[in-house]
Amino acid sequence: MTVSRRGFLKGLAAGGAVLAGAGTADAEADFHGNPDRFGMLTDVSKCIGCRSCEKGCNAQHELPKPDEPFEDLSVFDEKRRPTAKAYTVVNRYDVKGAVEPAFRKQQCNHCNEPACASACFVRALYKTDEGPVLWDKDLCVGCRYCLVACPFYVPAYEYDDPITPRVMKCTMCHAKFTQGKGAPACAESCPTEAITFGKLSDLLALARDRIRKNPDRYVDHIYGQHEIGGTGWLYISHVPFEEVGLPMDLGSKAYPEYTKSALGWIPNIVVLWPVLLGGVYALARRRDKLDAKSKREAVSSAVDNAIAETQEAADKAKATALKKAGKKADREKAAAVKKAVAEALEAERSKGEDASEEGDSK
């Protein structure tokens, strides 16, 4: 029998009632929020799968360029999810009985009462008054509870630095719109206006109006209005929501209601284990560095030995060559002396013979 993550979280809540006195982690938070908070509305019927939202998000957050260019639609051959390098992704869905496929943008849904924030015992994830759910790098201990708690499987970790990994997810361009620099990048980039940014109350009114005016076009439901206590990212669709990958088994109860009682009994060791793991990692890194240093020293020693041996061989070769050259020079010198002596003797003999001939003639 398999247990889903959502079932596991609910099971934790049940266990928490029995073991409530076992720990002291203060994970419960207040998520009343601002009634004028902002949100987003995606109209699935208007999405054409152009990936312009992905491109705009990538540029806004200065994320790494994708492996495949944004114009490459072959990425739709596989279902994708947000990653540390892509805060939002668009997937294609072949809807049964439909002539054309449907496309849906996926990103953080910025829940009204975020399960990720409730699961974070150091409050590194938090719901802002403006609506987006953000992450504080200075508080995060890297426990990864947010990854487990999110019912939409959104938060991702970037491990460029294993000691201080970062939670990477959509921020709804919080800094951008709060500084008066315009709407979130995905909404500004969408050529079909499939994505609308505004106050959540206005978005709900807009969604209801579209459904009322086009009952034959839209499913009579606003996804995210009630799911898990409501989300800051709403969807309306011309096809059933489950056909475009949205889970329909979440219920309307906010997930922190399931998790907060369980988190109340988590032992204090939970707070310490990231530090312990960090220490283990640091020791492993030190060992790796020592191993690397030993390898470098071994290589350096081998190179030095090779150089010394080569030099010694060269010196021997040189001495041998010089010795041979010396012997050759001696031989050549001896031959030259011998030749000179022979020539001198020959000259004396010739001189003697000439004198004898001269005497005879007289």
VMD Tcl script that draws the C-alpha trace (Angstrom):
set ca {
  {0.00 0.00 0.00}
  {1.35 3.45 -0.90}
  {0.81 6.58 1.13}
  {0.55 9.96 -0.57}
  {2.31 13.02 0.81}
  {-1.05 14.60 1.60}
  {-2.12 11.48 3.49}
  {1.17 11.48 5.35}
  {0.67 15.08 6.51}
  {-2.83 14.27 7.73}
  {-1.43 11.22 9.51}
  {1.12 13.40 11.24}
  {-1.70 15.56 12.53}
  {-3.45 12.54 14.02}
  {-0.25 11.36 15.68}
  {0.38 14.82 17.01}
  {-2.70 14.68 19.18}
  {-1.23 11.71 21.07}
  {2.36 12.97 21.28}
  {1.70 16.66 21.79}
  {3.88 16.83 24.88}
  {7.00 15.33 23.33}
  {8.53 18.53 21.99}
  {8.49 22.30 22.00}
  {8.80 23.41 18.35}
  {6.73 26.55 17.92}
  {5.55 26.20 14.31}
  {2.04 27.62 14.51}
  {1.64 30.90 12.68}
  {-1.05 33.52 12.06}
  {-2.11 33.68 8.39}
  {-5.05 36.09 8.48}
  {-3.53 38.14 5.67}
  {-4.55 41.43 4.11}
  {-8.02 41.51 2.51}
  {-6.56 43.77 -0.19}
  {-3.68 41.41 -0.92}
  {-2.67 40.78 -4.52}
  {-2.94 37.65 -6.57}
  {-2.95 36.23 -10.07}
  {-5.58 34.70 -12.34}
  {-4.73 32.24 -15.11}
  {-7.34 31.65 -17.81}
  {-6.40 28.21 -19.16}
  {-8.61 28.72 -22.22}
  {-6.40 31.62 -23.36}
  {-3.02 29.95 -22.90}
  {-1.45 28.95 -26.23}
  {1.72 27.39 -24.89}
  {4.08 30.02 -26.29}
  {6.30 29.95 -23.16}
  {6.58 33.75 -23.15}
  {5.83 33.72 -19.43}
  {8.77 31.41 -18.86}
  {11.04 33.71 -20.82}
  {9.86 36.82 -18.98}
  {10.29 35.14 -15.59}
  {13.75 33.96 -16.53}
  {14.87 37.45 -17.50}
  {13.26 39.16 -14.49}
  {14.95 36.89 -11.96}
  {18.21 36.50 -13.90}
  {17.94 32.72 -13.89}
  {20.22 30.44 -15.91}
  {19.30 30.04 -19.54}
  {17.31 26.84 -20.18}
  {18.85 23.81 -21.80}
  {16.40 24.24 -24.66}
  {15.52 27.72 -26.02}
  {12.12 29.11 -25.12}
  {11.03 28.80 -28.74}
  {11.59 25.03 -28.63}
  {8.19 23.43 -28.05}
  {9.58 19.89 -27.85}
  {9.74 20.43 -24.07}
  {6.02 19.68 -24.02}
  {6.77 16.03 -24.76}
  {7.37 15.59 -21.04}
  {5.56 16.99 -18.02}
  {7.71 19.50 -16.17}
  {7.59 21.12 -12.76}
  {9.19 24.28 -11.36}
  {12.87 23.91 -10.55}
  {15.71 25.98 -9.13}
  {16.37 27.22 -12.66}
  {12.74 27.80 -13.69}
  {10.22 29.38 -11.32}
  {7.39 28.70 -13.76}
  {6.79 26.14 -16.49}
  {4.02 25.55 -19.00}
  {2.82 22.02 -19.72}
  {0.68 20.65 -22.54}
  {-2.27 18.37 -21.81}
  {-4.02 16.22 -24.37}
  {-7.59 16.41 -23.16}
  {-9.82 13.47 -23.94}
  {-12.46 14.42 -26.51}
  {-10.92 17.83 -27.21}
  {-9.70 18.81 -30.69}
  {-6.85 20.97 -29.41}
  {-4.54 20.35 -26.46}
  {-4.76 22.56 -23.38}
  {-1.84 24.38 -21.78}
  {-1.39 25.36 -18.15}
  {1.21 27.49 -16.42}
  {2.51 26.08 -13.13}
  {4.28 28.01 -10.35}
  {3.94 28.69 -6.63}
  {0.25 29.21 -5.86}
  {0.96 31.52 -2.89}
  {-1.57 29.88 -0.60}
  {-3.57 32.03 1.79}
  {-2.35 29.77 4.60}
  {0.82 28.21 3.20}
  {1.65 24.68 4.30}
  {5.31 25.39 3.54}
  {5.36 28.31 5.97}
  {3.55 26.33 8.63}
  {6.02 23.46 8.29}
  {9.00 25.82 8.63}
  {9.90 25.83 12.33}
  {12.26 28.80 11.95}
  {9.78 30.90 9.95}
  {12.09 31.23 6.96}
  {9.03 31.01 4.69}
  {6.31 33.53 5.38}
  {3.15 35.03 3.91}
  {3.48 38.74 3.16}
  {0.67 41.26 3.68}
  {0.79 41.93 -0.08}
  {0.04 38.30 -0.90}
  {3.19 36.48 -2.09}
  {4.87 33.77 -0.03}
  {8.57 34.59 0.37}
  {11.72 33.03 1.82}
  {14.28 34.53 4.20}
  {17.74 33.12 3.48}
  {19.09 34.36 6.81}
  {16.68 32.18 8.79}
  {16.64 29.01 6.70}
  {18.44 26.00 8.21}
  {18.03 23.82 5.12}
  {15.70 21.23 6.68}
  {13.66 20.84 3.44}
  {10.35 20.54 5.32}
  {8.79 23.00 2.88}
  {9.44 20.58 0.01}
  {7.51 17.88 1.82}
  {4.68 20.10 3.01}
  {3.73 21.79 -0.27}
  {0.69 20.06 -1.80}
  {1.63 21.41 -5.24}
  {5.27 20.18 -5.16}
  {6.63 23.64 -5.89}
  {9.63 24.65 -3.72}
  {12.97 23.60 -5.17}
  {16.49 23.79 -3.80}
  {19.55 25.18 -5.54}
  {22.68 23.34 -4.42}
  {25.51 25.40 -5.95}
  {26.73 25.85 -2.40}
  {25.84 22.68 -0.40}
  {26.36 24.45 2.93}
  {23.88 27.23 2.13}
  {21.37 25.92 -0.42}
  {18.63 28.31 -1.49}
  {14.88 27.80 -1.73}
  {14.01 28.71 -5.30}
  {10.42 29.44 -6.26}
  {8.08 32.02 -7.73}
  {7.86 35.21 -5.67}
  {5.04 36.74 -7.73}
  {7.67 39.40 -8.50}
  {6.99 40.87 -5.06}
  {9.87 43.35 -5.20}
  {8.83 44.48 -8.67}
  {5.22 45.38 -8.01}
  {5.75 46.70 -4.47}
  {8.31 49.15 -5.85}
  {5.88 50.35 -8.48}
  {7.80 48.79 -11.39}
  {4.83 47.07 -12.96}
  {3.02 43.75 -12.84}
  {4.80 40.40 -12.44}
  {6.94 39.50 -15.44}
  {4.83 36.55 -16.55}
  {1.67 38.69 -16.78}
  {3.50 41.42 -18.68}
  {4.99 38.87 -21.07}
  {1.79 37.01 -21.95}
  {0.64 37.97 -25.48}
  {-2.89 36.55 -25.04}
  {-3.60 38.07 -21.60}
  {-4.07 34.60 -20.17}
  {-2.51 35.87 -16.93}
  {-4.01 38.75 -14.94}
  {-2.49 40.45 -11.91}
  {-4.46 42.45 -9.38}
  {-6.14 42.48 -6.01}
  {-7.46 39.05 -5.14}
  {-10.98 40.35 -4.61}
  {-10.97 41.93 -8.08}
  {-9.62 38.74 -9.66}
  {-12.38 36.69 -8.08}
  {-14.97 39.12 -9.44}
  {-13.37 38.97 -12.90}
  {-13.35 35.17 -12.86}
  {-17.01 34.98 -11.81}
  {-17.95 37.47 -14.52}
  {-16.21 35.47 -17.27}
  {-17.86 32.26 -16.14}
  {-21.29 33.91 -15.90}
  {-21.02 35.47 -19.35}
  {-19.64 32.33 -21.01}
  {-21.27 29.35 -19.31}
  {-20.64 27.13 -22.33}
  {-16.96 27.99 -22.37}
  {-15.87 27.64 -18.76}
  {-16.15 25.01 -16.05}
  {-18.31 26.53 -13.32}
  {-15.56 26.69 -10.73}
  {-12.70 28.98 -9.72}
  {-9.79 26.79 -8.78}
  {-7.97 28.20 -5.76}
  {-10.90 30.07 -4.29}
  {-11.50 27.37 -1.70}
  {-8.89 24.66 -2.27}
  {-6.76 24.14 0.89}
  {-8.15 27.33 2.40}
  {-7.67 29.39 -0.76}
  {-4.66 30.35 -2.84}
  {-3.28 33.58 -4.22}
  {-3.12 32.08 -7.71}
  {-6.51 31.35 -9.25}
  {-7.48 29.35 -12.34}
  {-10.48 29.22 -14.59}
  {-10.62 26.67 -17.36}
  {-12.55 25.46 -20.40}
  {-11.69 21.83 -19.55}
  {-11.94 19.91 -16.26}
  {-9.18 20.98 -13.92}
  {-7.96 17.45 -13.36}
  {-7.34 17.26 -17.13}
  {-4.70 19.97 -16.81}
  {-2.92 18.46 -13.84}
  {-4.57 20.32 -10.96}
  {-5.26 18.04 -7.97}
  {-8.93 17.87 -7.03}
  {-8.51 15.93 -3.78}
  {-7.08 18.69 -1.61}
  {-10.26 19.66 0.19}
  {-11.04 23.14 1.45}
  {-9.28 22.92 4.80}
  {-5.98 24.80 5.04}
  {-3.04 22.42 5.38}
  {-1.56 24.19 8.41}
  {-4.56 22.83 10.29}
  {-3.15 19.36 9.59}
  {0.49 20.14 10.25}
  {0.58 22.52 13.18}
  {-0.47 19.99 15.82}
  {2.09 17.49 14.55}
  {4.86 20.06 14.45}
  {4.13 20.96 18.06}
  {5.62 17.67 19.25}
  {8.69 17.50 17.04}
  {11.69 17.05 19.38}
  {14.24 19.78 19.65}
  {16.75 17.52 17.93}
  {14.98 18.49 14.70}
  {16.45 21.94 15.11}
  {19.90 20.50 15.65}
  {20.12 17.91 12.89}
  {20.80 20.40 10.06}
  {23.71 21.70 12.14}
  {24.93 18.15 12.74}
  {24.63 17.35 9.07}
  {26.48 20.55 8.30}
  {29.26 19.42 10.62}
  {29.39 16.00 9.00}
  {29.52 17.66 5.62}
  {32.32 19.98 6.76}
  {34.31 16.98 8.01}
  {33.70 15.18 4.75}
  {34.83 18.23 2.85}
  {37.96 18.43 5.04}
  {38.67 14.77 4.38}
  {38.15 15.33 0.66}
  {40.49 18.31 0.81}
  {43.08 16.24 2.67}
  {42.66 13.44 0.16}
  {43.02 15.93 -2.65}
  {46.08 17.42 -0.95}
  {47.61 13.96 -0.56}
  {46.93 13.25 -4.20}
  {48.51 16.53 -5.21}
  {51.54 15.81 -3.02}
  {51.84 12.30 -4.45}
  {51.64 13.61 -7.99}
  {54.14 16.37 -7.21}
  {56.50 13.85 -5.63}
  {56.17 11.55 -8.62}
  {56.89 14.43 -10.96}
  {59.91 15.50 -8.90}
  {61.21 11.94 -8.89}
  {60.66 11.64 -12.62}
  {62.51 14.91 -13.19}
  {65.37 13.79 -10.93}
  {65.60 10.44 -12.67}
  {65.52 12.11 -16.06}
  {68.23 14.56 -14.98}
  {70.36 11.74 -13.64}
  {69.94 9.78 -16.85}
  {70.80 12.89 -18.84}
  {73.91 13.47 -16.75}
  {75.01 9.87 -17.24}
  {74.34 10.11 -20.94}
  {76.30 13.33 -21.09}
  {79.24 11.85 -19.17}
  {79.22 8.81 -21.38}
  {79.09 10.99 -24.47}
  {81.93 13.16 -23.17}
  {83.95 10.08 -22.29}
  {83.40 8.66 -25.71}
  {84.21 12.03 -27.24}
  {87.41 12.18 -25.14}
  {88.49 8.74 -26.26}
  {87.75 9.62 -29.84}
  {89.74 12.84 -29.47}
  {92.64 10.88 -27.95}
  {92.53 8.40 -30.78}
  {92.37 11.16 -33.35}
  {95.27 12.96 -31.59}
  {97.35 9.80 -31.48}
  {96.62 9.12 -35.12}
  {97.59 12.68 -36.01}
  {100.88 12.34 -34.05}
  {101.56 9.00 -35.62}
  {100.82 10.45 -39.02}
  {103.08 13.46 -38.35}
  {105.92 11.19 -37.19}
  {105.51 9.01 -40.25}
  {105.49 12.05 -42.49}
  {108.60 13.42 -40.74}
  {110.39 10.08 -41.11}
  {109.35 9.92 -44.70}
  {110.64 13.45 -45.26}
  {113.98 12.55 -43.60}
  {114.27 9.41 -45.70}
  {113.53 11.37 -48.84}
  {116.10 13.98 -47.82}
  {118.68 11.28 -47.22}
  {118.03 9.67 -50.57}
  {118.34 13.03 -52.32}
  {121.71 13.67 -50.62}
  {122.98 10.21 -51.63}
  {122.00 10.75 -55.21}
  {123.73 14.13 -55.19}
  {126.98 12.54 -53.80}
  {126.90 9.84 -56.41}
  {126.63 12.41 -59.18}
  {129.75 14.16 -57.97}
}
mol new
graphics top color blue
foreach p $ca { graphics top sphere $p radius 0.5 }
foreach p [lrange $ca 0 end-1] q [lrange $ca 1 end] { graphics top cylinder $p $q radius 0.2 }
display resetview
